[in-house]
Structure formats: structure tokens, C-alpha cells
Amino acid sequence: MSKIRLKKLSLGVLSVASVMIMMSCRDETAPSTDKSADTSDKRAAMEEEYQLTQLELALANTAKSYLVFDMPANKIEIRLKGAVVWEYPITLDDDEDSAAISAFGKAFYGGKGQLLRPITDKYLFEASDKTSDSVLAIIADAVNANPSLLQRKIPEHFFVDWGDGLKLYIRSNVTGTAASPLKNTYMRWKDKFKAPFGETYLHIKLEPEGALTLYRVAEKGYPTLLIPKH
């Protein structure tokens, strides 16, 4: 009996020792797992930074302007050859929730880490009377365009679309008239119907000249670069 008890005791001691060794090993390996995750995050950030640099170099070499959402700085910019020629802070419309800016950036970035998207469409709801030639000259200089070819009406309310349910709504403080009230109603109800199905809309405010500039450059295919905030 004593031999059997001794064997049982020995097995029990071995079991406890084994558990203690496993716990010890687990504690020793935990820091290395954390270091591995940290290294992976740093590598991903470096790869994203490299991709962003390459995209901006390619855009700068086209000698054409492009739109930039600088999420860390909370700004919308127009850049030409890498230089900022126009910028405005992202100011939310009165009824917009502050979390919408972050949601817009994440939706733009998407699951595939998309930093560059072309504009797919835009729509003007209301606009005011024609603006002055002096304002047009300033805008033309910013976007490198002929003033005589610019849109002369100041937008009161319009949206810019990047597809995949991603839209930016812009409102200025001018009072305008609708070119097509019936179509406006259709477009508003269309968005209300789509909103619960994964659409991402950001509503912002701009000064009249800012709204006019953004509306002018927002042509189909116009490149838009995202500087993400993580």
C-alpha cells in the first residue's frame, strides 16, 4: 500500500510541477507575443506611410490638382504638385454628430486600406446668383483653371460622391434656389432610403468661396487622397 501511495504522491507532485512549469513558460513567452504584435503594427504603419508617399508623388507628378482629406489635421485641402493651394477645416453641419468624421475616414479607408479614390459623381441642390470676377480669379489661381470656364453660381447645398455609399454633403451660408425641386426631393428620399444599408454620409459647412471651389474641382474622376487617423 505504501508503494502505491508513494507512486500516487509522486504523480501528484509531478502534475503540480508540470502545471507550474507550463505557467512559468507561459509567463516568459507573453512579453515576446506582445513584442511581436507591436512589431507587426509598426511594420503596417511603415507600409501605409510608404504607400501614402508613393501615391502623393505620383499625384504631384501629374501637374494637376487633387483633393486631400487630412484626417489628423481635420482639414480638406487641394494640393498641386504636393503644395497646399487651398484648405478648410472640416466643420460639421449643425445636425451632424462629431463621430461622423471618424466614420467617414474609416469608410473611405475601407477594409482594403484604400487611400486614393476618384470622385464618381456630384449633385447641386441649390445655388445663389453669379459670383464676382474677383472671387473667380482667386479660385482659378487655386485650382489652376481659366476663370472664364468656372462655375459662377455659388452653391448653397451639394454633395460629392465617391461610390460605395460614401458621400460628403456641403452647405454654405448663402441662400439659393433649386434648379429642379422635384429632382431634389427624389435625391433626398433616395439617400434616406439607402442610409440604413451601410451608406456613410458626412455633412459639413464651408464659406461660400470654399463651397464654390470644392464644387468646381469635384469633377468625375478627380483624385482624392486620404491621410488616415489611427
Rosetta blueprint (number, residue, H / E / L):
1 M L
2 S H
3 K H
4 I H
5 R H
6 L H
7 K H
8 K H
9 L H
10 S H
11 L H
12 G H
13 V H
14 L H
15 S H
16 V H
17 A H
18 S H
19 V H
20 M H
21 I H
22 M H
23 M H
24 S H
25 C H
26 R H
27 D H
28 E H
29 T H
30 A H
31 P H
32 S H
33 T H
34 D H
35 K H
36 S H
37 A H
38 D H
39 T H
40 S H
41 D H
42 K H
43 R H
44 A H
45 A H
46 M H
47 E H
48 E H
49 E H
50 Y H
51 Q H
52 L H
53 T H
54 Q H
55 L H
56 E H
57 L H
58 A H
59 L H
60 A H
61 N L
62 T L
63 A L
64 K L
65 S L
66 Y E
67 L E
68 V E
69 F E
70 D E
71 M L
72 P L
73 A L
74 N L
75 K E
76 I E
77 E E
78 I E
79 R E
80 L E
81 K L
82 G L
83 A E
84 V E
85 V E
86 W E
87 E E
88 Y E
89 P E
90 I L
91 T E
92 L E
93 D L
94 D L
95 D L
96 E L
97 D L
98 S L
99 A H
100 A H
101 I H
102 S H
103 A H
104 F H
105 G H
106 K H
107 A H
108 F H
109 Y H
110 G L
111 G L
112 K L
113 G L
114 Q L
115 L L
116 L E
117 R E
118 P E
119 I L
120 T L
121 D E
122 K E
123 Y E
124 L E
125 F E
126 E E
127 A E
128 S E
129 D E
130 K E
131 T L
132 S L
133 D H
134 S H
135 V H
136 L H
137 A H
138 I H
139 I H
140 A H
141 D H
142 A H
143 V H
144 N L
145 A L
146 N L
147 P H
148 S H
149 L H
150 L L
151 Q L
152 R L
153 K E
154 I E
155 P E
156 E E
157 H E
158 F E
159 F E
160 V E
161 D E
162 W L
163 G L
164 D L
165 G L
166 L E
167 K E
168 L E
169 Y E
170 I E
171 R E
172 S L
173 N L
174 V L
175 T L
176 G L
177 T E
178 A E
179 A L
180 S L
181 P H
182 L H
183 K H
184 N H
185 T H
186 Y H
187 M H
188 R H
189 W H
190 K H
191 D H
192 K H
193 F H
194 K H
195 A H
196 P H
197 F H
198 G L
199 E L
200 T E
201 Y E
202 L E
203 H E
204 I E
205 K E
206 L L
207 E L
208 P H
209 E H
210 G H
211 A H
212 L H
213 T H
214 L H
215 Y H
216 R H
217 V H
218 A L
219 E L
220 K L
221 G L
222 Y L
223 P E
224 T E
225 L E
226 L E
227 I E
228 P L
229 K L
230 H L
